[in-house]
Amino acid sequence: RLLTFRVRPRAHVTVMSRGPKATSITVAELARALAGRQTAHPLWEPQAGYWIRVAGDTVVSLDQQYVP
């Protein structure tokens, strides 16, 4: 089931990029990467899930789950 969350523009975002290597990026860069656009830090596994932390009704951090 698809869920939609409000994300703080300055939320902490960690993704798996080349290597795979944990890399901090901005929310805007994550949105571009998930839309299939070129970014400075290409996602290692675009289909991997994310752990989210929520405060009230807003996401304050996203961390991509490494899947070997």
C-alpha positions as CSV (number, residue, x, y, z in Angstrom):
1,R,0.0,0.0,0.0
2,L,1.3,3.4,-0.9
3,L,1.7,5.9,1.9
4,T,2.5,9.6,1.5
5,F,4.4,11.6,4.1
6,R,5.3,15.3,4.4
7,V,9.1,15.6,4.4
8,R,11.0,18.5,6.0
9,P,13.0,20.3,3.3
10,R,16.1,20.0,5.5
11,A,15.5,16.4,6.6
12,H,18.6,14.3,7.1
13,V,18.9,11.9,4.1
14,T,21.4,9.0,3.8
15,V,21.5,6.9,0.7
16,M,23.7,4.1,-0.6
17,S,25.8,5.4,-3.6
18,R,28.7,4.0,-5.5
19,G,30.5,1.2,-3.8
20,P,28.0,0.9,-2.0
21,K,28.9,3.8,0.3
22,A,26.6,5.6,2.7
23,T,26.3,9.2,1.5
24,S,24.4,12.2,2.9
25,I,22.4,14.1,0.4
26,T,19.6,16.7,0.4
27,V,15.9,16.0,0.1
28,A,15.9,17.8,-3.3
29,E,18.7,15.6,-4.6
30,L,16.8,12.5,-3.4
31,A,13.7,13.6,-5.3
32,R,15.7,14.1,-8.5
33,A,17.4,10.7,-8.1
34,L,14.1,8.9,-7.5
35,A,12.6,10.7,-10.6
36,G,15.4,9.1,-12.6
37,R,17.3,12.4,-13.2
38,Q,21.0,12.6,-13.0
39,T,22.5,13.6,-9.6
40,A,25.9,14.1,-8.1
41,H,25.4,10.9,-6.1
42,P,23.7,8.2,-8.1
43,L,21.8,5.7,-6.0
44,W,23.4,2.3,-5.7
45,E,20.0,0.6,-5.5
46,P,17.1,2.9,-6.4
47,Q,14.5,0.2,-5.5
48,A,15.7,-0.3,-1.9
49,G,13.5,0.8,0.9
50,Y,14.0,3.6,3.5
51,W,13.8,3.8,7.2
52,I,12.0,7.0,8.2
53,R,11.8,9.0,11.4
54,V,8.7,11.0,12.0
55,A,8.1,13.9,14.3
56,G,4.3,14.6,14.5
57,D,3.2,14.3,10.9
58,T,6.5,15.2,9.2
59,V,9.5,13.0,8.2
60,V,12.7,14.4,9.8
61,S,15.1,11.8,8.4
62,L,15.4,9.1,5.8
63,D,18.0,6.3,5.7
64,Q,18.2,4.0,2.7
65,Q,18.3,0.3,3.7
66,Y,21.3,-1.6,2.3
67,V,20.3,-4.8,0.6
68,P,23.2,-7.1,-0.3
